[in-house]
Amino acid sequence: MEEMNQQPRQKNGYWSGLLSGLLLALLLLGIWYIGNQTYGIFKAKQIAGSASKHEDGVLLDEYTTSKVEVIQDTIEQYYLDGVSQETLENGIYSGMVNSLKDPYSVYYSAEELKEIQMSTEGIYYGIGAYISKGAADEFCTISGVIENTPAQEADLREGDIIYEIDGVSAQGMETTEVVSLIKGEEGTKVVLTLYREGEEDYLKVEVERRKIESPTVTFEMMENEIAYIQITEFDDVTEQQFSEALTEARAMGMKGLLLDLRSNPGGNLSTVCEIARMVLPKGLIVYTEDKYGVRDEYTSDGKNILEVPAVVLVNDYSASASEILAGAMKDHGVATIMGTTTFGKGIVQRIISLSDGSAVKLTVSKYYTPSGSDIHEKGIEPDIEVIFDSDAYYEKDIDNQIQEGIRVLEEQIQAN
């Protein structure tokens, strides 16, 4: 009898041991979970407890550094994809500048700063299109296309809205982000998904990247000795290019100047002031005021005043430095402004380099035209409004704004 009862007792012992093991495992798991959550709560309370201990004027105190550590630990523990420490670090710096809610203030890593410096020299690797974005816009827009570049060959057009870059949504991206994604090694390709007004569906265009040597100034002597000079951007090279074009135009007997600043996004303040000194009478070009009310004036000595009638073409993509030049020429009465109301960017940015090779670009002042006009978010209204006829341009190669500018100049030349 005793041997017959042995087997049931062994079975009972087996199930009892298994149950005890499971209970122990669950207990250990629960202890780990509670401990983990308790640590998180402890850290959170620790941070919350020190919230009242912020030192005045000190951002990186114990509170903020502790919180950054907790966020980093949380990302490492829960975030699905891997992320490098360098990426997180740059994100901290970018986040500080982005918190200003100023679309023109940007943090540049050392690599990004080098690209910016190269582009202001007029040389870069990309597709040859100008990119801009309004403060309230969700997407960036192509504001101009350089001749004989991949962008022109791919039939990219002014006004095309950049919806995706290589399949990645461009919604919410700043201009610098879009530009950095479009630029790349020579010979590689980028696929742009565009929205174009009048098209039934999005356009997907593949564009090959090449070395772009941006000719920021274009010159042509037109009929009736009217000089056509286009400035696409105010870079380091622009001053010399404009000087050469203007000198050549005068040597060829220029009787009128058609200055094209359409879709010019701006550039260097020093460059546009040097160009203004080549055409303006003596007096103010522009003045700026910073947060402390300190006023800086930029003036012309009047030694190179423009001696012929001038028409300046502008549109809603003409911004910043191009508005400075157009506004000064308008206020001094040396040019007729024609086209549509300009963009309205009446603020000045400064790139401030940091010791590790990175930099921040910050809005540091507002600028005013010689008459004291604040054009920020208002723009410069043309003396003669002429709306661009895109159908005539792309289908018949007729630029109605240039034609109207020539007509007005011919009248002014005859009147003189």
C-alpha positions as CSV (number, residue, x, y, z in Angstrom):
1,M,0.0,0.0,0.0
2,E,2.8,2.3,0.9
3,E,4.4,1.8,-2.6
4,M,1.1,2.4,-4.3
5,N,0.8,5.9,-2.7
6,Q,4.3,6.9,-3.7
7,Q,3.5,8.0,-7.3
8,P,0.7,10.4,-6.5
9,R,2.9,12.1,-3.9
10,Q,5.7,12.6,-6.5
11,K,3.2,14.1,-9.0
12,N,1.9,16.5,-6.4
13,G,5.5,17.5,-5.6
14,Y,6.2,18.2,-9.3
15,W,3.2,20.5,-9.8
16,S,3.9,22.2,-6.5
17,G,7.5,23.0,-7.5
18,L,6.4,24.2,-10.9
19,L,3.8,26.5,-9.4
20,S,6.3,27.8,-6.9
21,G,8.8,28.6,-9.7
22,L,6.3,30.5,-11.7
23,L,5.2,32.5,-8.7
24,L,8.8,33.3,-7.9
25,A,9.4,34.4,-11.5
26,L,6.3,36.6,-11.5
27,L,7.4,38.0,-8.2
28,L,10.9,38.9,-9.5
29,L,9.4,40.4,-12.7
30,G,7.0,42.4,-10.6
31,I,9.9,43.6,-8.4
32,W,11.9,44.6,-11.4
33,Y,8.9,46.5,-13.0
34,I,8.0,48.2,-9.7
35,G,11.7,49.1,-9.2
36,N,12.0,50.4,-12.7
37,Q,8.9,52.5,-12.4
38,T,9.9,53.7,-8.9
39,Y,13.3,54.8,-10.2
40,G,11.5,56.8,-13.0
41,I,9.1,58.3,-10.5
42,F,12.0,59.0,-8.2
43,K,13.9,60.8,-10.9
44,A,10.8,62.7,-12.0
45,K,10.1,63.8,-8.5
46,Q,13.8,64.7,-8.0
47,I,13.5,66.9,-11.1
48,A,10.2,68.3,-10.0
49,G,11.6,68.9,-6.5
50,S,14.4,71.0,-7.9
51,A,12.1,73.0,-10.2
52,S,11.9,75.8,-7.7
53,K,15.7,75.9,-7.4
54,H,16.3,77.3,-10.9
55,E,19.1,79.8,-10.7
56,D,18.2,83.1,-12.3
57,G,19.7,83.5,-15.7
58,V,21.2,79.9,-15.6
59,L,19.8,77.5,-18.1
60,L,22.0,74.5,-17.5
61,D,21.4,74.1,-13.7
62,E,20.8,70.8,-11.8
63,Y,17.2,70.7,-12.9
64,T,17.8,70.9,-16.6
65,T,20.8,68.6,-16.7
66,S,18.9,66.0,-14.7
67,K,15.9,66.2,-17.0
68,V,18.1,65.9,-20.1
69,E,19.7,62.7,-18.6
70,V,16.2,61.2,-17.9
71,I,15.1,62.0,-21.4
72,Q,18.2,60.4,-22.8
73,D,17.8,57.3,-20.7
74,T,14.1,57.1,-21.8
75,I,15.0,57.3,-25.5
76,E,17.7,54.7,-25.1
77,Q,15.3,52.4,-23.3
78,Y,12.1,52.8,-25.3
79,Y,12.8,54.4,-28.7
80,L,12.3,51.9,-31.5
81,D,15.3,53.0,-33.7
82,G,18.8,53.6,-32.7
83,V,20.1,57.2,-32.5
84,S,23.6,58.5,-32.0
85,Q,24.7,60.8,-29.2
86,E,25.9,63.3,-31.7
87,T,22.3,63.5,-33.2
88,L,20.8,64.0,-29.8
89,E,23.4,66.6,-28.9
90,N,22.7,68.6,-32.1
91,G,19.0,68.2,-31.4
92,I,19.5,70.0,-28.0
93,Y,21.2,72.9,-29.7
94,S,18.7,73.1,-32.6
95,G,15.8,72.9,-30.1
96,M,17.1,75.9,-28.2
97,V,17.2,78.0,-31.3
98,N,13.9,76.6,-32.6
99,S,12.2,77.6,-29.4
100,L,12.6,81.2,-30.5
101,K,9.8,80.5,-33.1
102,D,11.8,82.5,-35.6
103,P,12.0,80.8,-39.0
104,Y,15.2,82.7,-39.8
105,S,17.1,81.8,-36.7
106,V,19.0,78.5,-37.1
107,Y,21.6,76.3,-35.4
108,Y,24.3,75.0,-37.8
109,S,26.6,72.1,-37.1
110,A,30.2,72.5,-38.2
111,E,29.4,70.5,-41.4
112,E,26.2,72.6,-42.2
113,L,28.2,75.8,-41.6
114,K,30.8,74.8,-44.2
115,E,28.0,74.2,-46.7
116,I,26.4,77.6,-46.0
117,Q,29.8,79.3,-46.5
118,M,30.4,77.5,-49.7
119,S,27.0,78.5,-51.1
120,T,27.5,82.2,-50.3
121,E,30.7,82.0,-52.3
122,G,28.5,81.1,-55.3
123,I,29.6,77.4,-55.7
124,Y,27.9,74.3,-54.4
125,Y,26.7,70.8,-55.5
126,G,23.0,70.6,-56.1
127,I,20.4,71.1,-58.8
128,G,20.4,74.9,-59.5
129,A,17.1,76.0,-57.9
130,Y,16.4,78.7,-55.4
131,I,14.3,77.6,-52.4
132,S,12.2,79.9,-50.2
133,K,9.5,79.6,-47.6
134,G,7.1,82.1,-46.0
135,A,6.8,82.3,-42.3
136,A,3.2,80.8,-42.4
137,D,3.9,78.2,-45.1
138,E,4.0,74.5,-44.4
139,F,6.1,73.7,-47.4
140,C,9.1,75.2,-49.2
141,T,8.7,76.6,-52.7
142,I,11.0,76.8,-55.7
143,S,11.4,80.6,-56.1
144,G,13.8,80.5,-59.1
145,V,15.7,78.3,-61.5
146,I,19.3,79.0,-62.7
147,E,19.8,78.6,-66.5
148,N,21.7,75.6,-67.8
149,T,21.4,73.6,-64.6
150,P,19.8,70.3,-63.8
151,A,16.7,72.1,-62.4
152,Q,16.1,73.8,-65.7
153,E,16.7,70.6,-67.7
154,A,14.1,68.8,-65.4
155,D,11.6,71.6,-66.1
156,L,11.3,72.7,-62.5
157,R,9.4,75.9,-62.3
158,E,9.0,79.0,-60.1
159,G,6.1,78.4,-57.8
160,D,6.5,74.6,-57.6
161,I,5.8,73.4,-54.0
162,I,8.2,70.8,-52.7
163,Y,6.0,68.1,-51.2
164,E,8.5,65.3,-50.8
165,I,12.2,64.7,-51.1
166,D,13.2,61.2,-51.9
167,G,9.9,60.0,-50.5
168,V,10.2,61.9,-47.3
169,S,7.5,64.5,-46.5
170,A,8.9,68.0,-46.6
171,Q,6.0,69.4,-44.5
172,G,7.2,71.6,-41.7
173,M,10.8,71.6,-42.9
174,E,12.7,74.8,-42.8
175,T,14.6,76.1,-45.9
176,T,17.9,74.9,-44.6
177,E,16.6,71.4,-44.1
178,V,15.2,71.2,-47.6
179,V,18.3,72.6,-49.2
180,S,20.6,70.1,-47.3
181,L,18.5,67.2,-48.5
182,I,18.5,68.4,-52.1
183,K,22.2,69.0,-52.2
184,G,24.6,66.1,-52.3
185,E,27.5,64.5,-54.1
186,E,28.0,65.2,-57.7
187,G,26.4,62.6,-60.0
188,T,23.9,61.4,-57.4
189,K,20.2,61.9,-58.0
190,V,17.3,63.3,-55.9
191,V,13.6,62.6,-56.5
192,L,11.3,65.6,-55.8
193,T,7.6,65.3,-55.5
194,L,6.1,68.6,-56.5
195,Y,2.7,70.3,-56.4
196,R,2.2,72.6,-59.4
197,E,-0.9,74.8,-59.8
198,G,-3.0,73.6,-62.7
199,E,-1.8,70.0,-62.6
200,E,-4.3,67.3,-61.7
201,D,-1.8,65.2,-59.6
202,Y,1.6,65.6,-57.9
203,L,4.6,65.6,-60.2
204,K,7.5,63.2,-59.4
205,V,10.8,64.5,-60.9
206,E,14.3,62.9,-60.8
207,V,17.1,65.4,-60.9
208,E,20.8,64.7,-61.1
209,R,23.1,66.8,-58.8
210,R,26.0,68.7,-60.4
211,K,28.5,71.3,-59.5
212,I,26.7,74.6,-59.6
213,E,28.6,77.8,-60.2
214,S,25.9,80.3,-59.6
215,P,26.1,83.2,-62.0
216,T,24.4,85.7,-59.7
217,V,24.4,88.5,-62.3
218,T,23.2,88.2,-65.9
219,F,23.7,91.1,-68.4
220,E,22.3,91.7,-71.9
221,M,22.0,94.8,-74.0
222,M,18.5,94.9,-75.4
223,E,16.8,97.1,-78.0
224,N,17.0,100.9,-77.9
225,E,20.2,100.6,-75.7
226,I,18.3,99.3,-72.7
227,A,20.6,97.3,-70.4
228,Y,19.0,94.2,-68.8
229,I,20.8,93.2,-65.6
230,Q,19.4,90.4,-63.4
231,I,20.6,89.7,-59.9
232,T,19.5,86.3,-58.6
233,E,21.2,86.5,-55.2
234,F,23.5,88.8,-53.2
235,D,26.6,86.5,-52.6
236,D,30.2,87.4,-52.1
237,V,30.8,87.2,-55.8
238,T,27.8,89.4,-56.7
239,E,29.4,92.8,-56.1
240,Q,32.2,92.2,-58.7
241,Q,29.8,90.6,-61.2
242,F,27.4,93.6,-61.0
243,S,30.2,96.1,-61.3
244,E,31.5,94.5,-64.4
245,A,28.0,94.3,-66.0
246,L,27.2,97.9,-65.2
247,T,30.6,99.1,-66.5
248,E,30.0,97.2,-69.7
249,A,26.5,98.6,-70.1
250,R,27.8,102.1,-69.7
251,A,30.5,101.5,-72.2
252,M,27.9,100.2,-74.7
253,G,25.9,103.5,-74.5
254,M,23.2,102.4,-72.0
255,K,20.2,104.7,-72.2
256,G,18.0,102.9,-69.7
257,L,18.4,100.1,-67.0
258,L,16.0,97.2,-66.5
259,L,17.1,95.7,-63.2
260,D,15.5,92.3,-62.5
261,L,15.3,91.4,-58.8
262,R,12.4,88.9,-59.2
263,S,12.7,85.8,-57.0
264,N,15.9,87.1,-55.5
265,P,15.8,85.8,-51.9
266,G,18.4,88.2,-50.6
267,G,21.9,87.5,-49.2
268,N,24.7,89.6,-47.7
269,L,23.8,93.1,-46.3
270,S,27.3,94.3,-47.1
271,T,27.0,93.2,-50.7
272,V,23.7,94.9,-51.4
273,C,25.0,98.1,-49.9
274,E,28.1,98.1,-52.1
275,I,25.8,97.6,-55.2
276,A,23.5,100.4,-54.0
277,R,26.5,102.7,-53.9
278,M,27.0,102.1,-57.6
279,V,23.6,103.6,-58.5
280,L,22.3,105.8,-55.7
281,P,22.7,109.5,-55.0
282,K,24.3,110.7,-51.7
283,G,22.3,109.7,-48.7
284,L,20.9,106.7,-46.8
285,I,20.7,103.3,-48.3
286,V,19.2,101.6,-45.3
287,Y,19.3,101.7,-41.5
288,T,19.0,99.0,-38.9
289,E,17.9,99.1,-35.2
290,D,18.6,96.3,-32.7
291,K,16.8,95.3,-29.5
292,Y,18.6,98.0,-27.6
293,G,17.6,100.7,-30.0
294,V,21.1,101.1,-31.4
295,R,20.9,102.4,-35.0
296,D,23.4,101.6,-37.7
297,E,23.2,103.6,-40.9
298,Y,24.5,102.5,-44.3
299,T,25.0,105.4,-46.8
300,S,26.0,106.2,-50.3
301,D,28.5,109.0,-51.2
302,G,26.7,109.7,-54.5
303,K,29.8,109.5,-56.6
304,N,28.3,106.8,-59.0
305,I,24.7,107.9,-59.3
306,L,22.7,106.2,-62.0
307,E,22.4,108.7,-64.9
308,V,19.7,106.9,-66.9
309,P,16.0,106.0,-66.2
310,A,15.6,102.6,-64.5
311,V,12.8,100.1,-63.9
312,V,13.2,97.5,-61.1
313,L,11.3,94.2,-61.5
314,V,10.1,92.5,-58.3
315,N,7.7,89.8,-57.3
316,D,6.5,88.1,-54.1
317,Y,9.7,86.1,-53.9
318,S,11.9,89.2,-53.9
319,A,13.1,89.3,-50.3
320,S,15.5,90.8,-47.8
321,A,18.5,92.3,-49.5
322,S,16.6,92.6,-52.8
323,E,14.0,94.6,-50.9
324,I,16.7,96.9,-49.5
325,L,17.9,97.8,-53.0
326,A,14.5,98.2,-54.5
327,G,13.3,100.2,-51.5
328,A,16.3,102.5,-51.6
329,M,16.0,103.1,-55.3
330,K,12.3,103.8,-54.9
331,D,12.8,106.2,-52.0
332,H,15.5,108.1,-53.8
333,G,13.4,108.4,-56.9
334,V,15.9,106.8,-59.3
335,A,13.8,103.9,-60.4
336,T,10.2,102.8,-61.1
337,I,9.3,99.6,-59.2
338,M,7.3,97.2,-61.3
339,G,5.7,93.8,-60.8
340,T,4.0,92.5,-57.6
341,T,4.4,93.3,-53.9
342,T,7.6,91.9,-52.5
343,F,7.9,89.2,-49.8
344,G,8.3,91.5,-46.8
345,K,11.4,90.4,-44.9
346,G,12.5,93.5,-43.1
347,I,14.8,91.8,-40.5
348,V,18.5,91.1,-40.5
349,Q,20.3,87.9,-39.5
350,R,23.8,87.4,-38.3
351,I,25.8,84.2,-38.3
352,I,27.7,83.9,-35.0
353,S,30.5,81.3,-35.1
354,L,31.2,79.1,-32.1
355,S,34.5,77.7,-30.9
356,D,33.8,74.1,-32.1
357,G,33.2,75.1,-35.7
358,S,29.4,75.3,-35.4
359,A,27.3,78.5,-35.4
360,V,24.0,80.1,-34.8
361,K,22.2,82.4,-37.2
362,L,20.1,84.8,-35.2
363,T,17.8,87.7,-36.1
364,V,19.6,90.7,-34.6
365,S,17.8,93.8,-36.0
366,K,15.1,95.3,-38.1
367,Y,15.9,97.4,-41.2
368,Y,14.1,100.4,-42.6
369,T,14.2,102.0,-46.0
370,P,15.6,105.6,-46.3
371,S,12.2,107.1,-45.8
372,G,11.8,105.1,-42.6
373,S,9.4,102.5,-43.9
374,D,9.2,99.2,-42.0
375,I,8.4,96.7,-44.7
376,H,8.5,93.5,-42.6
377,E,5.5,91.3,-43.4
378,K,4.2,94.1,-45.6
379,G,6.6,94.2,-48.6
380,I,7.2,96.9,-51.1
381,E,4.3,97.8,-53.3
382,P,5.2,98.4,-57.0
383,D,4.7,101.7,-58.6
384,I,3.2,99.8,-61.5
385,E,1.6,96.4,-60.9
386,V,2.1,93.8,-63.6
387,I,1.1,90.2,-62.8
388,F,3.4,87.6,-64.3
389,D,1.8,85.6,-67.2
390,S,3.1,82.1,-66.6
391,D,1.2,80.6,-69.5
392,A,2.8,83.0,-72.0
393,Y,6.2,82.4,-70.5
394,Y,6.2,78.6,-70.5
395,E,4.2,78.1,-73.6
396,K,5.4,81.0,-75.8
397,D,8.6,82.1,-74.1
398,I,7.2,85.6,-73.6
399,D,8.0,87.4,-70.4
400,N,5.2,90.0,-70.1
401,Q,6.9,91.8,-67.1
402,I,10.1,92.4,-69.1
403,Q,8.1,93.5,-72.1
404,E,6.2,96.0,-70.0
405,G,9.4,97.2,-68.3
406,I,11.0,97.9,-71.8
407,R,7.9,99.8,-72.9
408,V,7.9,102.1,-69.8
409,L,11.7,102.7,-70.2
410,E,11.3,103.6,-73.8
411,E,8.7,106.2,-72.8
412,Q,11.0,107.6,-70.1
413,I,13.9,107.7,-72.5
414,Q,11.9,109.6,-75.0
415,A,10.6,112.0,-72.3
416,N,14.2,112.8,-71.4
